[in-house]
Amino acid sequence: MLKSYLPQSPILQKHIECFFIFNGEEKFTFNYLAFPHFNTGLSFIQHADIHRKEFQIDIVQQLNSDVKIELLGKYLFPVRINYCGKVNEVSIIFKPLGINRFFQESYHSIAPQFSQELKNEEWIKFGKSLFDNEIDLTNLEVFLLSRYQDNDEIIRMENSLQFLHDLDFNSSISSIAEQLGYNLKTFQRHFIKHTSCSPVEYRRIVRFRHSIASKLNTEGVKSLTEITYESAYYDQSYFIKEFKKLTGHNPKEFFKVAKQVDGEKIVWKIL
């Protein structure tokens, strides 16, 4: 049903976490909650209509529908995703800032909402060809490499992520801006332009994701206190409040219901 693949191109490996292929069946339903992430998902979806409402995406079989491209933005709440029927999907999971290497427009300009349809003629044309025959990810890699571009501003933003992902460093946003040669307002403006969230919001997601990895991907048992301080939360009370905001659960509840899908790559709550 769901299978992940790593990019073969060394260039793409720098900016793409993996590809996913998903195939539904007739009368098939699959529902899950997705949680905030610093990675970005873009999906080519065949045989479906897509309906969005508050914090929810419904992907419903419609065999006569054209291929659609669904692009996730940044969100700080759980998003429910419902599949119904024989839906086919090929997804690209971009690493932080990775998607900016493949579009002329900024990420925030094409993904200002938690979820939206991508209206780009070149990408739509390729999406239709992707499903013409048996899916070949080599063709997807060739297409992505044809879109690849260097960008000095993106490189400076990538440098800022090194500070934000270093939880031992834990410097102030103004200090990070200064080290990159920006004043605070300019840095925040450029950061939102390319990540579709503020540096403070991004750091919240980093801490959250670090805490999940610390719990689920480490052998042995870790206490909430250990996870709290390893993930640079001020104290356990703050850690619990953040988890409730980002997942709808306190940490103990979350780790009971969260499931790793396809190894360690995805953490969902299967409904």
Residue pairs with C-beta under 8 A, 6 or more apart in sequence:
1 22
1 23
1 24
1 30
2 20
2 21
2 22
2 261
2 262
3 20
3 21
3 262
4 18
4 19
4 20
4 262
4 263
4 265
5 18
5 19
5 20
5 21
5 137
6 13
6 18
6 19
7 13
7 16
7 18
7 19
7 141
8 138
8 141
9 141
9 144
9 145
11 145
11 148
12 141
12 144
12 145
14 95
14 98
15 94
15 95
15 97
15 98
15 99
15 101
15 102
16 92
16 93
16 94
16 95
16 98
16 144
17 39
17 93
17 94
17 95
17 98
17 265
18 93
18 265
19 90
19 91
19 92
19 93
19 137
19 140
20 89
20 90
20 91
20 93
20 262
21 89
21 90
21 91
21 135
22 83
22 87
22 88
22 89
22 90
22 91
23 87
23 88
23 89
24 30
24 61
24 83
24 84
24 85
24 86
24 87
24 88
25 85
25 86
26 61
26 85
26 86
27 85
28 83
28 84
28 85
28 86
29 82
29 83
29 84
30 82
30 83
31 80
31 81
31 82
31 83
31 270
31 271
32 80
32 81
32 268
32 269
32 270
32 271
33 78
33 79
33 80
33 81
33 247
33 248
33 268
33 269
33 271
34 78
34 79
34 80
34 81
34 268
35 78
35 79
35 208
35 246
35 247
35 267
35 268
35 269
36 74
36 75
36 76
36 77
36 204
36 205
36 208
36 209
36 246
37 205
37 209
38 96
38 202
38 205
38 206
38 209
39 93
39 94
39 95
39 96
40 71
40 72
40 93
40 94
40 96
40 98
40 99
40 107
40 111
41 70
41 71
41 72
41 91
41 92
41 93
41 94
42 69
42 70
42 71
42 72
42 91
42 92
42 94
42 99
42 118
43 69
43 70
43 71
43 89
43 90
43 91
43 92
44 67
44 68
44 69
44 89
44 90
44 91
44 127
44 130
44 131
45 59
45 67
45 68
45 69
45 70
45 87
45 88
45 89
46 67
46 87
46 88
46 89
46 131
47 61
47 62
47 63
47 65
47 85
47 86
47 87
47 88
48 59
48 60
48 61
48 62
48 65
48 68
48 85
48 87
49 59
49 60
49 62
49 65
50 57
50 58
50 59
50 60
50 68
50 70
50 117
51 57
51 58
51 60
52 58
52 115
52 116
55 75
55 77
55 78
55 79
55 80
55 114
56 79
56 80
56 81
56 82
57 70
57 79
57 80
57 81
57 82
57 115
58 82
58 84
59 70
59 81
59 82
59 83
59 84
59 87
59 89
60 84
60 85
60 87
61 84
61 85
61 86
61 87
63 86
66 128
67 124
67 127
67 128
67 130
67 131
68 117
68 127
69 117
69 118
69 120
69 123
69 124
69 127
70 115
70 116
70 117
70 118
71 110
71 111
71 115
71 116
71 117
71 118
72 111
72 114
72 115
73 111
73 112
73 113
73 114
73 115
73 116
73 196
74 111
74 114
74 195
74 196
74 197
74 201
74 202
74 205
75 114
76 197
76 201
76 204
76 205
76 245
76 246
77 245
77 246
77 248
78 246
78 247
78 248
78 269
79 114
79 115
80 271
88 131
90 130
90 135
90 137
90 140
92 140
92 144
93 265
96 158
96 161
96 195
97 107
97 154
97 157
97 158
97 161
97 194
97 195
99 107
100 106
100 107
100 151
100 154
100 157
100 194
101 148
101 149
101 150
101 151
101 154
102 144
102 147
102 148
102 149
103 110
103 120
103 147
104 149
106 193
106 194
107 193
107 194
107 195
107 196
108 192
108 193
108 194
108 195
108 196
109 193
110 116
110 118
110 120
111 196
112 196
118 124
122 147
126 143
129 139
130 139
130 140
153 190
153 194
154 194
156 180
156 181
156 190
157 190
157 191
157 194
157 195
159 180
160 176
160 180
160 187
160 191
160 199
161 202
163 169
163 171
163 176
163 179
164 176
164 199
164 202
164 203
164 206
165 206
167 206
167 207
167 210
167 230
167 231
167 232
168 232
170 232
173 184
173 187
173 188
173 199
173 200
173 203
174 184
176 187
176 199
177 183
177 184
177 186
177 187
177 188
180 187
182 190
187 199
188 198
188 199
191 198
191 199
191 202
192 198
195 202
197 205
204 242
204 246
205 246
207 231
207 232
207 233
207 242
208 231
208 242
208 243
208 246
210 230
210 231
210 232
211 227
211 228
211 230
211 231
211 233
211 239
211 243
211 251
212 258
212 267
213 264
214 222
214 226
214 227
214 230
214 231
215 222
215 227
215 255
216 255
216 258
216 260
216 264
216 267
217 264
222 230
224 236
224 239
224 240
224 251
224 252
225 236
227 239
227 251
228 235
228 236
228 239
231 239
233 239
233 242
239 251
240 250
240 251
243 249
243 250
243 251
243 254
244 250
247 254
247 269
249 257
257 269
258 267
258 268
258 269
259 267
259 268
259 269
259 270
260 266
260 267
261 267
261 268
261 270
